[in-house]
Amino acid sequence: MKKIVLGLAMILVFGLVGCDNATTTNSADDTTTQTVLTVLTSSGYEPYEMVDTDGNLTGFDIELMEALADVAGITIDWKDVDFSGIIASLQAGQYEVAIAGISPTAERAEVVDFSNVYYNSESGLVNYLVYLNTDSYTTMDDLDGLVIGAQLGTIQAELLQELADEYNFTVELRNSNSMIVEEMNLGSIDALLIESLAASAIVDANTNLTSTEFGYSMDSFYGNAIAFAKGSEYVDIFNAALVTLQENGTLDQLIAKWFTTTDTEE
Ligand code: ARG
């Protein structure tokens, strides 16, 4: 680990002094190939991360991470996994970095490190309930007796579990939001709780679905951040790269490209 980071620091220095095509003059036994870093993500979360028709990962997080890695002289080896396993595998030291629309909660920060927030959606985290447009759920009391789904391991899952008794609904957790959408179409789940941008993407892609803002906002879970294994040297590297992309306008361009909603939420 130490070795890789040293190599990386050198690449950064070269970058700074502007030796664009610096022939990597190196000590004999130094492997000068770019650092390859495995980064975890969890696709099926449009517009943050999804798989395109050619089977490639795309989305805001993917392009942001690629741009950050570029600044840092790192090559990314993507690994697409279930969201619910991400924090645990960083904690176990199995992998070192993850970007997946992750909310940097205090609870998670006990076991992983976070980058600075790279994107704040709205003021705090606003969630939407997505459901068949033949139904209408407008108040919390309308949730009485419903089966409501959320993605396993998310803060939306946690929120549902906290409110289930009070509002008398049943919680069903699945590995992906698309499974929950399928089950809504089959009639075994009544609604899906998901954050606002991802809700818009689902409603846009499924004409039989509609959404309503959920009455509980989660203001303390502000924004999205990259997660790292505790103590990872990559925290500083990616925070520095983030500053570069903030200053040169790349971050704003990516936000405009992926997060500009064309329609106002119904
Ligand atoms: N922001 C939420 C959380 O951190 C949900 C993230 C889900 N991300 C995903 N790629 N499926 O719990």
Boltz pocket constraint, residues with backbone or C-beta under 6 A from the ligand:
constraints:
  - pocket:
      binder: B
      contacts: [[A, 41], [A, 42], [A, 43], [A, 44], [A, 45], [A, 48], [A, 49], [A, 83], [A, 100], [A, 101], [A, 102], [A, 103], [A, 104], [A, 151], [A, 153], [A, 154], [A, 155], [A, 156], [A, 195]]
      max_distance: 6.0
